């Protein structure tokens, strides 16, 4: 398990899922302390530290759910459970149409 800072906001463009720091590129940046666990070669799970509730005196935005599906088959979700946020990234089948 690794600890680090990643840039998190509502909108994202994922460039390379192998580089976690690179793949979290958002429009509005909020650094959040996370733990990273590689559950398998097709899924990465990040648990957001709930103590990180302010950035320079400003409240961190709360997200109920964020889903981003890229044309290259990447699928990302961010959701809130109690006082802990969760981030999931998985490879999914691309749509045929």
Secondary structure, DSSP 8 states (H G I E B T S, - for coil): -EEEEEE--S-EE-S-TT-HHHH-EESS--EEEEEEEEEETTEEEEEE-TT--EETTEE----SEEEEE-TTSEEEEEEEETTEEEEEEEE------
